[in-house]
Amino acid sequence: MKITILTENTVSRRGLLAEHGLSVLIEAGNRRILFDTGQSGVYLHNAKKLGISLEGLDGIVLSHGHYDHTGGLPEFPAAADCPVFLSEKALEDKWCLEKNGGPARCIGIPWREESGDGQIPGRLTFTAEKEEIFPDIYVLGGITSTVLEEAARDNLFRIRRDGQFIFDRMEDEQLLILRTARGLAVFAGCAHAGILSCLEKVRTSFPGEKCFFLLAGMHLRGCGEEQVNAVIDGLKQYGFSILIPLHCTGTLATARMRMAFGRSCLMAEAGKSFLIPEEETENRPRG
């Protein structure tokens, strides 16, 4: 399995770009899947600079309906005809309240009003709570906050309906899961319900199967030390061979995870690639 970070909040290579967003190319077996598209065409720029063609993708999976994960889709070549997998609830009118009481900001899918008139490349395909989109490749939604520390977090996200703001429980968020010879590889865009709650959903949905790999935005930026420690303690229970925190995990939480998990925790940025061995070895993934 090869993982290439096309869009991320950080970058350190000449000629590549960064933005607040996420886009990851996953190549496993004979499948090529794009997980999220960032907020603009940055992922296409970076792919071109890296010499990566995005032609012939098997599918695009959108983790949830926020601009920084979906906004780049209209930049994708218009001739593309691959399925775009998302929850139908991702098309809702999503907003975020400001902690200081300022005006709410729209954070939903920028192109959602154009989604029915053929202007969006690919074929929008609405997903079920658990769906096998290709053999041994799944999307998993229906995630709720089941871990106490995560359920207690402030949630400033709202959905606007009929001019009124209602609480957004982020029911549209879905994980991408690959079943491999080493176990399950889990990809999360932001884990708004909490990464431990996401992993609990995986555990109950795939009973008896081990999660060996996790790449995730964990929405820990700005969280206190107690909450970060609780997440790290929870992650330790899964015994991940490879952990890649990025995007909204935040710099401090990512650094704490690197200290806690050592060589198992890999640092990611736009342009970084990882080749994940098919078998458990003492050598860390090549990147």
C-alpha atoms as a printed R data frame, in Angstrom:
    type eleno elety resid chain resno       x      y       z
1   ATOM     1    CA   MET     A     1   0.000  0.000   0.000
2   ATOM     2    CA   LYS     A     2   1.330  3.414  -0.974
3   ATOM     3    CA   ILE     A     3   0.069  6.612   0.647
4   ATOM     4    CA   THR     A     4   0.810 10.071  -0.815
5   ATOM     5    CA   ILE     A     5  -0.210 13.274   0.958
6   ATOM     6    CA   LEU     A     6  -1.337 15.695  -1.765
7   ATOM     7    CA   THR     A     7  -2.859 18.389   0.469
8   ATOM     8    CA   GLU     A     8  -2.094 19.093   4.118
9   ATOM     9    CA   ASN     A     9  -1.704 22.088   6.410
10  ATOM    10    CA   THR     A    10   2.088 21.958   6.161
11  ATOM    11    CA   VAL     A    11   4.710 21.563   3.447
12  ATOM    12    CA   SER     A    12   8.511 21.598   3.328
13  ATOM    13    CA   ARG     A    13   9.386 20.918  -0.318
14  ATOM    14    CA   ARG     A    14  10.161 23.553  -2.903
15  ATOM    15    CA   GLY     A    15   7.434 24.063  -5.477
16  ATOM    16    CA   LEU     A    16   4.682 22.388  -3.453
17  ATOM    17    CA   LEU     A    17   1.787 24.178  -1.768
18  ATOM    18    CA   ALA     A    18  -0.009 23.808   1.556
19  ATOM    19    CA   GLU     A    19  -3.470 24.854   2.682
20  ATOM    20    CA   HIS     A    20  -5.832 24.136   5.550
21  ATOM    21    CA   GLY     A    21  -7.252 20.933   4.153
22  ATOM    22    CA   LEU     A    22  -6.602 17.310   3.365
23  ATOM    23    CA   SER     A    23  -6.227 15.150   0.270
24  ATOM    24    CA   VAL     A    24  -4.570 11.737   0.229
25  ATOM    25    CA   LEU     A    25  -3.923  9.352  -2.659
26  ATOM    26    CA   ILE     A    26  -4.153  5.697  -1.639
27  ATOM    27    CA   GLU     A    27  -2.811  2.985  -3.920
28  ATOM    28    CA   ALA     A    28  -3.515 -0.545  -2.745
29  ATOM    29    CA   GLY     A    29  -3.471 -3.614  -4.942
30  ATOM    30    CA   ASN     A    30  -5.015 -2.558  -8.233
31  ATOM    31    CA   ARG     A    31  -7.076  0.265  -6.713
32  ATOM    32    CA   ARG     A    32  -6.319  4.006  -6.668
33  ATOM    33    CA   ILE     A    33  -8.550  6.079  -4.407
34  ATOM    34    CA   LEU     A    34  -8.432  9.781  -3.600
35  ATOM    35    CA   PHE     A    35  -9.485 10.511  -0.021
36  ATOM    36    CA   ASP     A    36 -10.755 14.115   0.123
37  ATOM    37    CA   THR     A    37  -9.840 16.986  -2.209
38  ATOM    38    CA   GLY     A    38  -8.747 19.837   0.094
39  ATOM    39    CA   GLN     A    39 -10.368 23.241  -0.363
40  ATOM    40    CA   SER     A    40  -8.928 24.110  -3.800
41  ATOM    41    CA   GLY     A    41  -6.853 22.765  -6.669
42  ATOM    42    CA   VAL     A    42  -3.731 22.534  -4.491
43  ATOM    43    CA   TYR     A    43  -3.880 18.727  -4.605
44  ATOM    44    CA   LEU     A    44  -3.732 18.816  -8.418
45  ATOM    45    CA   HIS     A    45  -0.811 21.249  -8.379
46  ATOM    46    CA   ASN     A    46   1.118 19.074  -5.959
47  ATOM    47    CA   ALA     A    47   0.319 15.862  -7.839
48  ATOM    48    CA   LYS     A    48   1.677 17.407 -11.039
49  ATOM    49    CA   LYS     A    49   4.851 18.590  -9.282
50  ATOM    50    CA   LEU     A    50   5.325 15.094  -7.861
51  ATOM    51    CA   GLY     A    51   4.854 13.494 -11.271
52  ATOM    52    CA   ILE     A    52   1.664 11.726 -10.177
53  ATOM    53    CA   SER     A    53  -1.190 11.247 -12.605
54  ATOM    54    CA   LEU     A    54  -4.704 11.244 -11.169
55  ATOM    55    CA   GLU     A    55  -6.175  9.799 -14.339
56  ATOM    56    CA   GLY     A    56  -7.898  6.468 -14.005
57  ATOM    57    CA   LEU     A    57  -8.887  6.786 -10.351
58  ATOM    58    CA   ASP     A    58 -11.240  4.087  -9.146
59  ATOM    59    CA   GLY     A    59 -13.034  6.514  -6.878
60  ATOM    60    CA   ILE     A    60 -12.978  9.651  -4.729
61  ATOM    61    CA   VAL     A    61 -14.136  9.387  -1.115
62  ATOM    62    CA   LEU     A    62 -15.221 12.591   0.636
63  ATOM    63    CA   SER     A    63 -15.006 12.208   4.396
64  ATOM    64    CA   HIS     A    64 -17.570 14.892   5.288
65  ATOM    65    CA   GLY     A    65 -19.232 18.057   4.060
66  ATOM    66    CA   HIS     A    66 -16.740 20.766   5.038
67  ATOM    67    CA   TYR     A    67 -15.037 23.036   2.516
68  ATOM    68    CA   ASP     A    68 -11.478 22.001   3.420
69  ATOM    69    CA   HIS     A    69 -12.171 18.383   2.426
70  ATOM    70    CA   THR     A    70 -14.497 18.865  -0.544
71  ATOM    71    CA   GLY     A    71 -13.836 22.281  -2.077
72  ATOM    72    CA   GLY     A    72 -11.269 21.022  -4.580
73  ATOM    73    CA   LEU     A    73 -13.606 18.590  -6.337
74  ATOM    74    CA   PRO     A    74 -14.705 21.004  -9.117
75  ATOM    75    CA   GLU     A    75 -11.026 21.442 -10.032
76  ATOM    76    CA   PHE     A    76 -10.782 17.769 -10.939
77  ATOM    77    CA   PRO     A    77 -10.660 17.132 -14.715
78  ATOM    78    CA   ALA     A    78 -14.158 17.461 -16.146
79  ATOM    79    CA   ALA     A    79 -13.712 14.316 -18.213
80  ATOM    80    CA   ALA     A    80 -13.294 12.188 -15.100
81  ATOM    81    CA   ASP     A    81 -16.033  9.639 -14.663
82  ATOM    82    CA   CYS     A    82 -15.129  7.949 -11.394
83  ATOM    83    CA   PRO     A    83 -17.647  7.651  -8.565
84  ATOM    84    CA   VAL     A    84 -17.510 10.234  -5.774
85  ATOM    85    CA   PHE     A    85 -18.597  8.583  -2.531
86  ATOM    86    CA   LEU     A    86 -20.167 10.771   0.174
87  ATOM    87    CA   SER     A    87 -22.999 10.810   2.651
88  ATOM    88    CA   GLU     A    88 -26.093 12.583   1.382
89  ATOM    89    CA   LYS     A    89 -26.076 14.583   4.622
90  ATOM    90    CA   ALA     A    90 -22.757 16.111   3.568
91  ATOM    91    CA   LEU     A    91 -24.760 18.385   1.247
92  ATOM    92    CA   GLU     A    92 -26.476 20.148   4.149
93  ATOM    93    CA   ASP     A    93 -25.880 23.878   4.736
94  ATOM    94    CA   LYS     A    94 -23.092 23.763   7.322
95  ATOM    95    CA   TRP     A    95 -21.906 26.662   9.512
96  ATOM    96    CA   CYS     A    96 -19.611 27.295  12.459
97  ATOM    97    CA   LEU     A    97 -20.250 29.646  15.364
98  ATOM    98    CA   GLU     A    98 -17.437 31.859  16.646
99  ATOM    99    CA   LYS     A    99 -16.324 31.409  20.256
100 ATOM   100    CA   ASN     A   100 -16.138 35.168  20.716
101 ATOM   101    CA   GLY     A   101 -19.723 35.674  19.654
102 ATOM   102    CA   GLY     A   102 -18.872 36.985  16.188
103 ATOM   103    CA   PRO     A   103 -20.905 36.168  13.084
104 ATOM   104    CA   ALA     A   104 -21.219 32.528  12.084
105 ATOM   105    CA   ARG     A   105 -19.216 31.412   9.038
106 ATOM   106    CA   CYS     A   106 -20.286 29.086   6.285
107 ATOM   107    CA   ILE     A   107 -18.025 26.015   6.217
108 ATOM   108    CA   GLY     A   108 -20.041 23.660   4.025
109 ATOM   109    CA   ILE     A   109 -19.395 22.274   0.554
110 ATOM   110    CA   PRO     A   110 -18.899 25.266  -1.758
111 ATOM   111    CA   TRP     A   111 -20.401 23.497  -4.774
112 ATOM   112    CA   ARG     A   112 -23.371 21.789  -3.097
113 ATOM   113    CA   GLU     A   113 -25.958 23.900  -4.960
114 ATOM   114    CA   GLU     A   114 -24.411 22.871  -8.292
115 ATOM   115    CA   SER     A   115 -24.330 19.157  -7.510
116 ATOM   116    CA   GLY     A   116 -27.399 18.306  -9.568
117 ATOM   117    CA   ASP     A   117 -26.706 20.058 -12.843
118 ATOM   118    CA   GLY     A   118 -23.706 18.185 -14.192
119 ATOM   119    CA   GLN     A   119 -21.087 20.783 -13.294
120 ATOM   120    CA   ILE     A   120 -19.329 18.549 -10.770
121 ATOM   121    CA   PRO     A   121 -16.890 15.986 -12.203
122 ATOM   122    CA   GLY     A   122 -17.401 12.376 -11.338
123 ATOM   123    CA   ARG     A   123 -20.634 10.686 -10.309
124 ATOM   124    CA   LEU     A   124 -21.973 11.555  -6.871
125 ATOM   125    CA   THR     A   125 -22.721  8.271  -5.103
126 ATOM   126    CA   PHE     A   126 -24.451  8.464  -1.729
127 ATOM   127    CA   THR     A   127 -23.218  5.916   0.777
128 ATOM   128    CA   ALA     A   128 -24.868  3.821   3.449
129 ATOM   129    CA   GLU     A   129 -23.666  3.656   7.061
130 ATOM   130    CA   LYS     A   130 -21.394  0.726   6.210
131 ATOM   131    CA   GLU     A   131 -20.761 -0.009   2.575
132 ATOM   132    CA   GLU     A   132 -18.195 -2.062   0.689
133 ATOM   133    CA   ILE     A   133 -17.426  0.224  -2.251
134 ATOM   134    CA   PHE     A   134 -14.801 -2.145  -3.680
135 ATOM   135    CA   PRO     A   135 -13.696 -5.603  -2.525
136 ATOM   136    CA   ASP     A   136 -12.227 -5.204   0.994
137 ATOM   137    CA   ILE     A   137 -12.577 -1.387   0.812
138 ATOM   138    CA   TYR     A   138 -15.299  0.173   2.949
139 ATOM   139    CA   VAL     A   139 -16.784  3.464   4.013
140 ATOM   140    CA   LEU     A   140 -18.140  3.587   7.552
141 ATOM   141    CA   GLY     A   141 -20.428  6.293   8.901
142 ATOM   142    CA   GLY     A   142 -23.043  6.636  11.602
143 ATOM   143    CA   ILE     A   143 -20.376  7.669  14.116
144 ATOM   144    CA   THR     A   144 -21.456  9.209  17.418
145 ATOM   145    CA   SER     A   145 -19.442 10.382  20.414
146 ATOM   146    CA   THR     A   146 -19.369  7.338  22.691
147 ATOM   147    CA   VAL     A   147 -16.256  8.235  24.708
148 ATOM   148    CA   LEU     A   148 -16.983 10.523  27.655
149 ATOM   149    CA   GLU     A   149 -14.041 12.897  27.138
150 ATOM   150    CA   GLU     A   150 -14.970 13.357  23.492
151 ATOM   151    CA   ALA     A   151 -18.693 13.786  24.058
152 ATOM   152    CA   ALA     A   152 -17.983 16.654  26.476
153 ATOM   153    CA   ARG     A   153 -16.121 18.771  23.892
154 ATOM   154    CA   ASP     A   154 -17.578 22.064  22.696
155 ATOM   155    CA   ASN     A   155 -19.323 21.713  19.357
156 ATOM   156    CA   LEU     A   156 -19.772 24.979  17.512
157 ATOM   157    CA   PHE     A   157 -20.941 23.338  14.280
158 ATOM   158    CA   ARG     A   158 -24.457 24.088  13.072
159 ATOM   159    CA   ILE     A   159 -26.754 23.279  10.143
160 ATOM   160    CA   ARG     A   160 -28.915 26.054   8.748
161 ATOM   161    CA   ARG     A   161 -32.458 24.975   7.915
162 ATOM   162    CA   ASP     A   162 -35.301 27.347   7.115
163 ATOM   163    CA   GLY     A   163 -33.217 30.258   8.382
164 ATOM   164    CA   GLN     A   164 -32.563 28.635  11.740
165 ATOM   165    CA   PHE     A   165 -29.337 27.140  13.119
166 ATOM   166    CA   ILE     A   166 -29.634 23.649  14.551
167 ATOM   167    CA   PHE     A   167 -26.969 21.519  16.224
168 ATOM   168    CA   ASP     A   168 -24.778 19.616  13.751
169 ATOM   169    CA   ARG     A   169 -23.871 16.171  15.065
170 ATOM   170    CA   MET     A   170 -21.709 15.585  11.985
171 ATOM   171    CA   GLU     A   171 -23.742 12.556  10.973
172 ATOM   172    CA   ASP     A   172 -22.275 12.830   7.472
173 ATOM   173    CA   GLU     A   173 -18.709 11.982   8.493
174 ATOM   174    CA   GLN     A   174 -17.418  8.658   7.206
175 ATOM   175    CA   LEU     A   175 -14.181  6.716   7.530
176 ATOM   176    CA   LEU     A   176 -12.386  4.922   4.727
177 ATOM   177    CA   ILE     A   177 -11.246  1.425   5.708
178 ATOM   178    CA   LEU     A   178  -9.067 -1.021   3.802
179 ATOM   179    CA   ARG     A   179  -8.802 -4.658   4.801
180 ATOM   180    CA   THR     A   180  -5.214 -5.815   4.264
181 ATOM   181    CA   ALA     A   181  -3.090 -8.848   5.111
182 ATOM   182    CA   ARG     A   182  -1.858 -6.980   8.205
183 ATOM   183    CA   GLY     A   183  -5.285 -5.899   9.396
184 ATOM   184    CA   LEU     A   184  -7.474 -2.830   8.901
185 ATOM   185    CA   ALA     A   185  -6.086  0.465   7.617
186 ATOM   186    CA   VAL     A   186  -8.274  3.348   8.822
187 ATOM   187    CA   PHE     A   187  -8.452  6.838   7.284
188 ATOM   188    CA   ALA     A   188 -10.320  9.700   9.002
189 ATOM   189    CA   GLY     A   189 -10.703 13.241   7.692
190 ATOM   190    CA   CYS     A   190 -11.386 15.112  10.939
191 ATOM   191    CA   ALA     A   191 -12.957 12.652  13.410
192 ATOM   192    CA   HIS     A   192 -15.389 15.284  14.673
193 ATOM   193    CA   ALA     A   193 -17.098 12.766  16.957
194 ATOM   194    CA   GLY     A   194 -13.675 12.011  18.440
195 ATOM   195    CA   ILE     A   195 -11.044  9.642  17.108
196 ATOM   196    CA   LEU     A   196 -11.593  7.143  19.937
197 ATOM   197    CA   SER     A   197 -15.315  7.096  19.170
198 ATOM   198    CA   CYS     A   198 -14.451  6.516  15.500
199 ATOM   199    CA   LEU     A   199 -12.234  3.585  16.408
200 ATOM   200    CA   GLU     A   200 -14.904  2.149  18.686
201 ATOM   201    CA   LYS     A   201 -17.265  2.225  15.695
202 ATOM   202    CA   VAL     A   202 -14.651  0.352  13.653
203 ATOM   203    CA   ARG     A   203 -14.210 -2.207  16.430
204 ATOM   204    CA   THR     A   204 -17.917 -2.976  16.649
205 ATOM   205    CA   SER     A   205 -18.404 -2.930  12.862
206 ATOM   206    CA   PHE     A   206 -15.459 -5.258  12.155
207 ATOM   207    CA   PRO     A   207 -15.483 -7.582  15.178
208 ATOM   208    CA   GLY     A   208 -12.304 -9.529  15.781
209 ATOM   209    CA   GLU     A   209 -10.252 -7.590  13.206
210 ATOM   210    CA   LYS     A   210  -7.157 -5.647  14.240
211 ATOM   211    CA   CYS     A   211  -6.525 -2.032  13.248
212 ATOM   212    CA   PHE     A   212  -2.834 -1.786  12.372
213 ATOM   213    CA   PHE     A   213  -2.764  1.584  10.574
214 ATOM   214    CA   LEU     A   214  -4.379  4.954  11.293
215 ATOM   215    CA   LEU     A   215  -4.109  8.149   9.262
216 ATOM   216    CA   ALA     A   216  -6.336 10.831  10.725
217 ATOM   217    CA   GLY     A   217  -7.126 14.402  11.356
218 ATOM   218    CA   MET     A   218  -8.170 14.224  15.000
219 ATOM   219    CA   HIS     A   219  -9.556 17.699  15.693
220 ATOM   220    CA   LEU     A   220  -7.344 18.253  18.725
221 ATOM   221    CA   ARG     A   221  -5.967 21.676  17.828
222 ATOM   222    CA   GLY     A   222  -6.571 23.974  20.778
223 ATOM   223    CA   CYS     A   223  -7.612 21.139  23.114
224 ATOM   224    CA   GLY     A   224  -6.236 20.997  26.634
225 ATOM   225    CA   GLU     A   225  -3.505 18.675  27.887
226 ATOM   226    CA   GLU     A   226  -5.964 16.449  29.745
227 ATOM   227    CA   GLN     A   227  -7.962 15.730  26.618
228 ATOM   228    CA   VAL     A   228  -4.874 15.115  24.478
229 ATOM   229    CA   ASN     A   229  -3.537 12.712  27.106
230 ATOM   230    CA   ALA     A   230  -6.861 10.848  27.162
231 ATOM   231    CA   VAL     A   231  -6.729 10.404  23.383
232 ATOM   232    CA   ILE     A   232  -3.133  9.179  23.498
233 ATOM   233    CA   ASP     A   233  -4.000  6.688  26.257
234 ATOM   234    CA   GLY     A   234  -6.950  5.476  24.211
235 ATOM   235    CA   LEU     A   235  -4.884  5.072  21.046
236 ATOM   236    CA   LYS     A   236  -2.360  2.971  22.949
237 ATOM   237    CA   GLN     A   237  -5.045  0.370  23.571
238 ATOM   238    CA   TYR     A   238  -5.211 -0.402  19.849
239 ATOM   239    CA   GLY     A   239  -1.517 -1.154  19.399
240 ATOM   240    CA   PHE     A   240  -1.160  0.557  16.044
241 ATOM   241    CA   SER     A   241   1.912 -0.377  14.031
242 ATOM   242    CA   ILE     A   242   1.629  2.906  12.110
243 ATOM   243    CA   LEU     A   243   0.016  6.158  13.210
244 ATOM   244    CA   ILE     A   244  -0.068  9.276  11.017
245 ATOM   245    CA   PRO     A   245  -1.680 12.317  12.704
246 ATOM   246    CA   LEU     A   246  -2.209 15.327  10.448
247 ATOM   247    CA   HIS     A   247  -4.425 18.258   9.410
248 ATOM   248    CA   CYS     A   248  -6.629 19.343  12.341
249 ATOM   249    CA   THR     A   249  -4.787 17.213  14.919
250 ATOM   250    CA   GLY     A   250  -2.725 20.315  15.691
251 ATOM   251    CA   THR     A   251   0.998 20.826  16.146
252 ATOM   252    CA   LEU     A   252   1.139 20.282  19.908
253 ATOM   253    CA   ALA     A   253  -1.011 17.129  19.921
254 ATOM   254    CA   THR     A   254   0.967 15.721  16.990
255 ATOM   255    CA   ALA     A   255   4.236 16.358  18.844
256 ATOM   256    CA   ARG     A   256   2.859 14.645  21.952
257 ATOM   257    CA   MET     A   257   1.898 11.610  19.863
258 ATOM   258    CA   ARG     A   258   5.350 11.456  18.348
259 ATOM   259    CA   MET     A   259   6.842 11.422  21.841
260 ATOM   260    CA   ALA     A   260   4.371  8.786  23.051
261 ATOM   261    CA   PHE     A   261   4.529  6.404  20.077
262 ATOM   262    CA   GLY     A   262   8.081  6.971  18.857
263 ATOM   263    CA   ARG     A   263   8.931  5.455  15.474
264 ATOM   264    CA   SER     A   264   5.402  4.137  15.024
265 ATOM   265    CA   CYS     A   265   4.170  7.744  14.686
266 ATOM   266    CA   LEU     A   266   5.047  9.211  11.292
267 ATOM   267    CA   MET     A   267   5.119 12.903  10.474
268 ATOM   268    CA   ALA     A   268   3.174 13.862   7.354
269 ATOM   269    CA   GLU     A   269   3.088 16.946   5.161
270 ATOM   270    CA   ALA     A   270   2.122 17.804   1.598
271 ATOM   271    CA   GLY     A   271   4.305 15.831  -0.798
272 ATOM   272    CA   LYS     A   272   5.205 13.053   1.634
273 ATOM   273    CA   SER     A   273   4.778  9.441   0.509
274 ATOM   274    CA   PHE     A   274   4.784  6.269   2.575
275 ATOM   275    CA   LEU     A   275   5.179  2.720   1.304
276 ATOM   276    CA   ILE     A   276   3.470  0.432   3.804
277 ATOM   277    CA   PRO     A   277   4.883 -3.140   3.813
278 ATOM   278    CA   GLU     A   278   2.399 -5.958   3.311
279 ATOM   279    CA   GLU     A   279   3.865 -7.838   6.256
280 ATOM   280    CA   GLU     A   280   4.849 -6.795   9.770
281 ATOM   281    CA   THR     A   281   8.611 -6.140   9.874
282 ATOM   282    CA   GLU     A   282  11.042 -4.405  12.143
283 ATOM   283    CA   ASN     A   283  11.745 -1.852   9.435
284 ATOM   284    CA   ARG     A   284   9.575  1.229   9.519
285 ATOM   285    CA   PRO     A   285   7.587  2.202   6.386
286 ATOM   286    CA   ARG     A   286   9.623  3.868   3.676
287 ATOM   287    CA   GLY     A   287   8.801  7.511   3.182
